[in-house]
Amino acid sequence: MCSRIFTVAFAVGVTGAGLADAEQETWNLCSTPKTQYVLQVPETLIHSTAPTAGCSFQTPDGEFTVEAVVQADAAEGKSLDSRMQKEIDLLAGTVKEKKKGDNWFALSGVTPDGTEYHRKLYTNGSEWVTLRITYPHAQRKKYARWVTRMEKTFIPFAERKETSRNGDSRRACYDSKFLLAQIGRRTRPQGNPRAGILTSSAAGGMAANSIC
């Protein structure tokens, strides 16, 4: 599964509201050919050992985990409120904070074993996309900046375009310039044939216009 995930790596200065630490850190973008979401994660994270397909990452020691999951059941008459209540019930009285928008809701809290969690669910009317983050509550300050950035930059339903390759072949691809604009980073993708990924450099030239 990992070989089908694309990443766009780029170094940025982490600044702005909620991201006050100005240190340089390299982050990757992750998605899969069968999903629309785009998840941004620190380069230091590794693919999770959990059996979840797609974008699932953790710290090497497993202390911090993040994953994006798709469920194609939004058309089964589940309203935003009913799905939110279902999630609250599953979390068995541990929810400490609730937020809701037009097409999303977010829940956070701490489980009895001291695990802090953040769940944000989005729907487009036909499917649900869930962003899940967990880490020890005692390490909240350590991971606060990561959590803030992941939640702010997560794209549940990124736009794709049809592109033609080798004449007849047409594939659904992400427009790299549009994608980077969506996450608010003015960087330019630059090809890296050895790694098989697209790396991003503010000074680099545009070597690819789409990511498949």
Secondary structure, DSSP 8 states (H G I E B T S, - for coil): -GGG-EEEEEEEE--STT-----EEEEEEEE-TT---BEEEETT-EE-SSS--SSEEE-TTSSSEEEEEEE--TTSS--HHHHHHHHHHHTTT-EEEEEE-SSEEEEEEE-TTSEEEEEEEEE-SS-EEEEEEEEEGGGHHHHHHHHHHHHHH-BSS--EEEEEETTTEEEEEEEHHHHHHHTT---EEEEETTTTEEEEETTS----SEE-
